[in-house]
């Protein structure tokens, strides 16, 4: 089953727990809370390097940090976010 990442992310934001921003994402990884990480296609290389160290599943969103922020319903850019609890979404099944 193919999962629409945009819809799944919006549903996870509503019904689950999502940490937004590079710093909060890295903290969730360090604390072992992140089940999955989503990064924008223009996420800074230094953030990607830290994320890679933790071996958590990473999806690259096919849009910029501004577009990822808009999908999350935020009026600012989002380079990275961590899915801590998927809620009622199917986001962990996204490709």
Protein Blocks (a to p, Z undefined) as FASTA:
>chain_A
ZZdfklmmmmmmmmmccdedjklmmmmmmnomafbdcddfkbcfklmmmmmmnopacddd
dbdfklmmmmnopabdcfbdcdfbgojafklmpZZ
